[in-house]
Amino acid sequence: MIPAAHVARFTAALPFFLSFLLIPLVWIGAVRGGAWVLLTPLATWYLFSAIDILTGLNTQNADLDTTEDQLFWYKLLTQLWVPVQFLTLFGLIWYVSRADHLNGWEIFGVMFGTGVMTGTVGIVYSHELLHQRNRFERWLGDILLAMVLYSHFRSEHLLVHHRYVGTPRDPVTARYNEGFHRFYPRVLRESLQSSFRAERDMLARKGLPWTHRSNPFWRYWALQAGMLLLALALGGWLGAGLFLVQAGVAIWQLEVVNYVEHYGLTRKHLGDGRYEHVLPRHSWNASHRATNWLMINLQRHSDHHYRPDCRFPLLQTYDETEAPQLPYGYPLMAMAAMVPPVWKRVMNPKVRAWRARYYPEITDWSPYNKARHPMPR
């Protein structure tokens, strides 16, 4: 166990600040053009994965008695990213829309790299912020999500995903043998529908219509419209197009991670629409050191679902007796997911082994594979 006094040190938090290195990388690509535009995706997907190989797994857990005051540097990290990303994104839109030295493919490459940054870091940081109880951090999370036009993720994640993960009601739980290219359009459609329905139903229980001003979708739409209009003002129609490109890449980055996190892992149906409680076994765990620095321990996902209010430096990791383990960090697993035959060759045997370990009494998995069980009560 890592003592709270050690967790509180700036030097302990410092590796998580490595994500800020992506800021100069996207600017180098914009200023120099050519192959330099590849720096951001290469660093995000390959460099951190290579460091994983060199540094191995981090199986140490922080002391859960660490106080909020002792997490100052970690909270500063996620909060500071918001204005930095805002200035970087819209500064790039202003710059690239006026850059005569960049051709069409180079412009696309710059904004693709920007989307890798706003998706891999920005959305992950928004996820941390929206899980906090204070309004300030939740607002910061909303601002980050609005920058990628995916504001409804907050409602979907908090009201649907965490409650119904591993059941037919959760669009984000990837089904066994469901390739990413089938999962992606399904989750885009169903997560928007389910998030809106969840907010509407919550208002209905209070006797209010969905049009009531307390519906957060009004805030979502206003923030997203403001971001898009700012891009239009800074770069004209090209600027708006650049904004949409990075948003599309960021959303893809988010959903491929969602695909990896729960692929094939389902909660046992107990009958009559009742399901077992969420346990660490219902999320894939990864203890790879460098990619957890980049994604602020998101890969300790088994503990996140078990204790969703826990801040990222205190998330615990599990061994293979308690939670299923990914062979690599998220970046390499996401690349494998883009090639379904490769993904299934790696992951389907792991899902079958998981089923045999935890649920030997279930002999027919067909209803789980097709999400045919009753909706949870």
C-alpha positions as CSV (number, residue, x, y, z in Angstrom):
1,M,0.0,0.0,0.0
2,I,1.2,3.5,-0.9
3,P,1.0,5.7,2.3
4,A,-1.2,8.8,2.1
5,A,1.8,11.1,2.8
6,H,3.5,9.7,-0.3
7,V,0.4,10.0,-2.5
8,A,0.1,13.7,-1.5
9,R,3.5,14.6,-2.9
10,F,3.8,16.5,-6.2
11,T,6.4,14.0,-7.4
12,A,3.8,11.2,-7.0
13,A,1.3,13.1,-9.1
14,L,3.9,14.3,-11.7
15,P,3.7,11.3,-14.1
16,F,0.0,12.0,-14.6
17,F,0.9,15.4,-16.0
18,L,2.6,13.7,-19.0
19,S,-0.7,14.1,-20.9
20,F,0.2,17.8,-21.2
21,L,3.0,16.8,-23.6
22,L,0.3,16.4,-26.2
23,I,-0.3,20.1,-26.3
24,P,3.1,21.0,-27.9
25,L,2.9,18.0,-30.2
26,V,-0.3,19.1,-31.9
27,W,1.2,22.6,-32.3
28,I,4.4,21.2,-33.8
29,G,2.2,19.4,-36.4
30,A,0.3,22.5,-37.2
31,V,3.4,24.7,-37.6
32,R,5.6,22.3,-39.5
33,G,3.1,20.2,-41.4
34,G,4.1,17.1,-43.3
35,A,4.8,14.0,-41.3
36,W,4.9,16.1,-38.1
37,V,1.1,15.9,-38.0
38,L,1.4,12.3,-37.0
39,L,3.2,13.1,-33.8
40,T,0.1,13.2,-31.6
41,P,-1.4,9.8,-32.6
42,L,2.0,8.2,-32.6
43,A,2.8,9.4,-29.1
44,T,-0.7,8.6,-27.8
45,W,-1.1,5.1,-29.3
46,Y,2.5,3.8,-29.6
47,L,4.9,5.8,-27.3
48,F,2.9,5.2,-24.1
49,S,2.4,1.6,-25.1
50,A,6.1,1.2,-25.6
51,I,6.8,2.7,-22.2
52,D,4.3,0.2,-20.8
53,I,6.6,-2.6,-22.1
54,L,9.6,-0.9,-20.4
55,T,7.9,0.0,-17.1
56,G,5.6,-3.1,-16.7
57,L,2.6,-3.3,-14.4
58,N,1.8,-1.1,-11.5
59,T,0.1,-3.3,-8.9
60,Q,0.5,-0.9,-6.0
61,N,-2.6,0.6,-4.4
62,A,-2.9,4.0,-2.7
63,D,-4.1,4.2,0.9
64,L,-7.9,4.7,0.8
65,D,-7.7,6.9,3.8
66,T,-6.0,9.6,1.8
67,T,-7.9,12.8,2.3
68,E,-9.3,15.3,-0.3
69,D,-6.7,17.9,0.8
70,Q,-3.9,15.4,0.1
71,L,-5.2,15.0,-3.5
72,F,-4.6,18.7,-4.4
73,W,-2.2,18.0,-7.3
74,Y,-4.4,15.4,-8.9
75,K,-7.5,17.7,-8.7
76,L,-5.4,20.6,-10.1
77,L,-4.4,18.4,-13.0
78,T,-7.9,17.7,-14.3
79,Q,-9.1,21.2,-13.6
80,L,-6.2,22.9,-15.3
81,W,-6.6,20.8,-18.4
82,V,-10.0,22.5,-19.2
83,P,-8.7,26.0,-20.1
84,V,-5.5,24.5,-21.7
85,Q,-7.6,22.3,-24.0
86,F,-10.0,25.2,-24.8
87,L,-7.2,27.6,-25.8
88,T,-5.4,24.8,-27.7
89,L,-8.4,23.7,-29.7
90,F,-9.7,27.1,-30.7
91,G,-6.2,28.5,-31.2
92,L,-5.5,25.7,-33.6
93,I,-8.8,26.3,-35.4
94,W,-7.9,30.0,-35.8
95,Y,-4.3,29.2,-36.9
96,V,-5.0,26.2,-39.3
97,S,-7.9,28.0,-41.1
98,R,-5.3,30.7,-42.1
99,A,-2.3,28.5,-42.6
100,D,-1.2,28.7,-46.3
101,H,1.6,26.2,-45.8
102,L,-0.7,23.3,-45.0
103,N,-2.5,21.3,-47.7
104,G,-5.8,19.6,-47.3
105,W,-4.4,16.3,-45.9
106,E,-2.1,18.1,-43.5
107,I,-5.0,20.2,-42.2
108,F,-7.0,17.0,-41.7
109,G,-4.0,15.4,-40.0
110,V,-3.7,18.3,-37.5
111,M,-7.3,18.1,-36.6
112,F,-7.2,14.3,-36.4
113,G,-4.4,14.6,-33.9
114,T,-6.3,17.2,-32.0
115,G,-9.3,14.8,-31.8
116,V,-7.0,12.1,-30.5
117,M,-6.0,14.6,-27.8
118,T,-9.5,15.8,-26.9
119,G,-10.8,12.2,-26.9
120,T,-8.0,10.3,-25.2
121,V,-7.3,13.0,-22.6
122,G,-10.2,15.5,-22.7
123,I,-13.1,13.1,-22.5
124,V,-11.2,11.0,-19.9
125,Y,-10.7,14.1,-17.7
126,S,-14.3,15.0,-18.2
127,H,-15.3,11.6,-17.0
128,E,-13.3,12.2,-13.8
129,L,-14.8,15.6,-13.3
130,L,-18.5,14.6,-13.9
131,H,-18.2,11.9,-11.2
132,Q,-17.5,14.5,-8.5
133,R,-20.2,15.9,-6.3
134,N,-19.4,19.6,-6.5
135,R,-20.9,21.8,-9.2
136,F,-17.7,23.4,-10.2
137,E,-16.0,20.2,-11.3
138,R,-19.2,19.0,-13.0
139,W,-19.4,22.2,-15.0
140,L,-15.8,21.8,-16.1
141,G,-16.7,18.3,-17.2
142,D,-19.6,19.7,-19.2
143,I,-17.3,22.2,-20.9
144,L,-14.9,19.5,-22.0
145,L,-17.8,17.3,-23.4
146,A,-19.3,20.3,-25.2
147,M,-15.9,20.8,-27.0
148,V,-16.5,17.4,-28.7
149,L,-20.3,17.7,-29.1
150,Y,-20.9,14.7,-26.8
151,S,-22.5,16.4,-23.8
152,H,-25.2,13.7,-23.3
153,F,-22.4,11.4,-22.2
154,R,-22.7,12.8,-18.7
155,S,-26.4,11.7,-18.4
156,E,-25.8,8.4,-20.2
157,H,-22.8,7.6,-18.1
158,L,-24.2,8.5,-14.6
159,L,-27.8,7.5,-15.0
160,V,-27.6,4.6,-17.4
161,H,-24.2,3.0,-17.7
162,H,-23.3,2.8,-14.0
163,R,-26.7,1.6,-13.0
164,Y,-27.2,-1.0,-15.8
165,V,-23.7,-2.0,-16.9
166,G,-23.6,-5.7,-18.0
167,T,-27.4,-5.8,-18.7
168,P,-29.5,-5.3,-21.8
169,R,-30.4,-1.7,-20.8
170,D,-26.8,-0.5,-21.1
171,P,-25.9,0.3,-24.7
172,V,-22.2,0.7,-23.8
173,T,-21.7,-3.0,-22.8
174,A,-20.3,-4.6,-25.9
175,R,-21.9,-8.0,-26.5
176,Y,-19.9,-11.2,-27.0
177,N,-18.8,-11.6,-30.7
178,E,-20.1,-8.1,-31.5
179,G,-17.4,-6.4,-33.7
180,F,-16.6,-2.8,-33.1
181,H,-18.0,-1.7,-36.5
182,R,-21.4,-3.1,-35.5
183,F,-21.1,-1.8,-31.9
184,Y,-20.2,1.8,-32.9
185,P,-23.3,2.9,-34.8
186,R,-25.5,1.0,-32.3
187,V,-24.0,2.8,-29.3
188,L,-24.1,6.2,-31.0
189,R,-27.8,5.9,-31.6
190,E,-28.8,4.1,-28.4
191,S,-26.7,6.1,-25.9
192,L,-28.3,9.4,-27.1
193,Q,-31.8,7.9,-26.8
194,S,-31.2,6.3,-23.4
195,S,-29.6,9.4,-21.9
196,F,-32.5,11.6,-23.0
197,R,-35.0,9.0,-21.8
198,A,-33.3,8.8,-18.4
199,E,-33.5,12.6,-17.9
200,R,-37.1,12.7,-19.1
201,D,-38.2,9.9,-16.8
202,M,-36.4,11.5,-13.8
203,L,-38.3,14.7,-14.5
204,A,-41.6,12.8,-14.9
205,R,-41.2,11.3,-11.5
206,K,-41.1,14.8,-10.1
207,G,-44.2,15.7,-12.1
208,L,-42.3,17.8,-14.6
209,P,-42.2,17.8,-18.4
210,W,-39.0,17.1,-20.3
211,T,-39.1,20.8,-21.5
212,H,-38.6,22.0,-17.9
213,R,-35.6,24.3,-17.5
214,S,-33.9,21.8,-15.1
215,N,-33.4,19.3,-17.9
216,P,-29.6,19.3,-18.4
217,F,-30.1,18.8,-22.1
218,W,-30.8,22.5,-22.4
219,R,-27.4,23.2,-21.0
220,Y,-25.8,20.6,-23.2
221,W,-27.4,22.1,-26.4
222,A,-26.4,25.6,-25.4
223,L,-22.8,24.8,-24.6
224,Q,-22.4,22.7,-27.8
225,A,-24.0,25.5,-29.9
226,G,-21.7,28.0,-28.3
227,M,-18.6,25.9,-29.1
228,L,-19.6,25.4,-32.7
229,L,-20.4,29.1,-33.2
230,L,-17.0,30.1,-31.7
231,A,-15.3,27.8,-34.2
232,L,-17.3,29.4,-37.0
233,A,-16.4,32.9,-35.8
234,L,-12.7,32.1,-35.6
235,G,-12.3,30.1,-38.8
236,G,-15.4,30.5,-40.9
237,W,-17.0,27.5,-42.4
238,L,-13.6,25.8,-42.6
239,G,-13.2,26.4,-38.9
240,A,-16.6,24.8,-38.2
241,G,-15.6,21.9,-40.3
242,L,-12.3,21.5,-38.5
243,F,-14.2,21.5,-35.2
244,L,-16.5,18.8,-36.4
245,V,-13.5,16.7,-37.5
246,Q,-11.8,16.7,-34.1
247,A,-15.1,16.1,-32.4
248,G,-15.8,13.0,-34.6
249,V,-12.3,11.6,-33.8
250,A,-12.7,12.3,-30.1
251,I,-16.1,10.5,-30.0
252,W,-14.6,7.5,-31.8
253,Q,-11.8,7.4,-29.3
254,L,-14.3,7.4,-26.4
255,E,-16.5,4.7,-27.9
256,V,-13.6,2.3,-28.8
257,V,-12.5,2.6,-25.2
258,N,-16.1,1.9,-24.0
259,Y,-16.0,-1.2,-26.3
260,V,-12.8,-2.5,-24.7
261,E,-13.9,-1.9,-21.1
262,H,-16.8,-4.3,-20.9
263,Y,-16.6,-6.5,-24.0
264,G,-18.6,-9.7,-23.3
265,L,-18.9,-9.2,-19.6
266,T,-22.4,-9.5,-18.4
267,R,-24.1,-9.6,-15.0
268,K,-26.0,-12.8,-14.1
269,H,-29.7,-12.6,-14.6
270,L,-31.4,-13.8,-11.4
271,G,-34.9,-14.0,-12.9
272,D,-37.8,-11.5,-13.2
273,G,-35.6,-8.7,-14.5
274,R,-33.3,-8.9,-11.5
275,Y,-29.5,-8.9,-11.9
276,E,-26.6,-9.5,-9.6
277,H,-24.8,-6.5,-8.1
278,V,-21.9,-4.9,-10.0
279,L,-18.6,-6.5,-9.0
280,P,-15.0,-5.9,-10.1
281,R,-15.4,-9.0,-12.4
282,H,-17.7,-7.0,-14.7
283,S,-15.1,-4.7,-16.2
284,W,-11.7,-5.5,-17.8
285,N,-8.8,-4.4,-15.6
286,A,-5.4,-3.2,-16.9
287,S,-2.5,-2.3,-14.6
288,H,-0.2,-1.1,-17.3
289,R,1.8,1.8,-15.8
290,A,2.4,4.3,-18.6
291,T,-1.1,4.2,-20.2
292,N,-2.6,4.6,-16.8
293,W,-0.5,7.7,-16.4
294,L,-1.9,9.0,-19.7
295,M,-5.5,8.1,-18.9
296,I,-5.4,8.8,-15.2
297,N,-6.1,5.2,-14.1
298,L,-9.1,4.7,-16.3
299,Q,-7.8,1.2,-17.0
300,R,-8.4,0.4,-13.3
301,H,-12.0,0.2,-14.5
302,S,-13.0,-2.8,-12.4
303,D,-12.6,-0.6,-9.2
304,H,-14.2,2.4,-10.9
305,H,-17.5,0.6,-11.4
306,Y,-17.2,-1.0,-7.9
307,R,-16.6,2.4,-6.3
308,P,-17.6,5.1,-8.9
309,D,-17.1,8.1,-6.5
310,C,-13.5,7.3,-5.9
311,R,-11.0,9.8,-7.3
312,F,-8.6,8.4,-9.9
313,P,-5.4,8.3,-7.7
314,L,-7.2,6.1,-5.2
315,L,-8.6,3.6,-7.6
316,Q,-7.4,0.1,-6.7
317,T,-6.1,-2.6,-9.1
318,Y,-7.0,-6.2,-8.9
319,D,-5.3,-9.5,-9.7
320,E,-6.7,-12.1,-12.1
321,T,-8.5,-13.9,-9.3
322,E,-10.8,-10.9,-8.7
323,A,-11.1,-9.2,-12.1
324,P,-10.5,-10.2,-15.8
325,Q,-7.2,-8.8,-17.1
326,L,-6.4,-7.2,-20.5
327,P,-3.2,-8.3,-22.1
328,Y,-2.3,-4.8,-23.1
329,G,-3.2,-1.2,-22.2
330,Y,-6.2,0.6,-23.9
331,P,-4.3,2.1,-26.9
332,L,-3.1,-1.3,-28.2
333,M,-6.4,-3.0,-27.4
334,A,-8.3,-0.2,-29.2
335,M,-6.1,-0.8,-32.3
336,A,-6.9,-4.5,-32.1
337,A,-10.7,-3.7,-31.8
338,M,-10.5,-1.9,-35.2
339,V,-9.7,-5.3,-36.8
340,P,-12.5,-7.6,-35.6
341,P,-10.8,-10.9,-36.5
342,V,-7.7,-9.9,-34.4
343,W,-9.9,-8.7,-31.6
344,K,-12.0,-11.9,-31.4
345,R,-8.9,-14.1,-31.6
346,V,-7.4,-12.4,-28.6
347,M,-10.5,-11.7,-26.5
348,N,-13.1,-14.4,-27.2
349,P,-11.1,-17.1,-25.4
350,K,-10.7,-14.7,-22.5
351,V,-14.4,-14.2,-22.3
352,R,-15.1,-17.9,-22.4
353,A,-12.5,-18.4,-19.6
354,W,-14.2,-15.7,-17.6
355,R,-17.5,-17.4,-18.0
356,A,-16.1,-20.8,-16.9
357,R,-14.4,-19.2,-13.9
358,Y,-17.3,-17.2,-12.5
359,Y,-20.5,-18.8,-13.9
360,P,-20.0,-22.5,-14.5
361,E,-23.7,-23.1,-13.8
362,I,-24.8,-21.2,-16.9
363,T,-24.9,-23.6,-19.8
364,D,-26.7,-21.4,-22.4
365,W,-25.1,-18.0,-23.1
366,S,-27.3,-17.2,-26.1
367,P,-29.6,-14.7,-24.2
368,Y,-26.5,-12.9,-22.9
369,N,-24.9,-12.8,-26.3
370,K,-27.9,-11.2,-27.9
371,A,-29.1,-9.1,-24.9
372,R,-32.4,-11.0,-24.8
373,H,-33.0,-11.1,-21.1
374,P,-35.7,-8.8,-19.6
375,M,-34.8,-5.2,-19.0
376,P,-33.6,-4.7,-15.4
377,R,-36.3,-3.5,-13.0
